[in-house]
Amino acid sequence: MSDWQPIETAPKDGTPVLVFSPYEDRNEPTNVIVAKYETYGSDNAWWGYCESVLADIAGKIDPEPTHWMPLPKPPKVTP
């Protein structure tokens, strides 16, 4: 798996990736989130979290993520 990279280098084409968001609230279950970059016009773009890799964005990530990495390859399933 790749190392964490600055969020500025993340794909902005709707590809799902893992992102890190520096939550201040320690009650959050995780700071690592499956997310996509979403654009609605030229002035409305943001990172949104996904319920699954194939799902649409469920909500905006706040605070903005600072790092990202590609999703790992899924495991091989044997019948």
Number of C-alpha atoms within 10 A of each C-alpha: 8 9 8 14 15 13 15 11 10 18 15 15 10 14 15 25 20 21 29 23 17 15 15 9 7 8 7 8 7 11 14 14 20 20 30 27 19 18 14 8 7 6 7 8 13 17 21 22 23 20 13 13 16 9 12 16 21 12 13 17 20 13 12 16 23 14 19 25 21 18 16 10 7 6 6 6 5 4 3
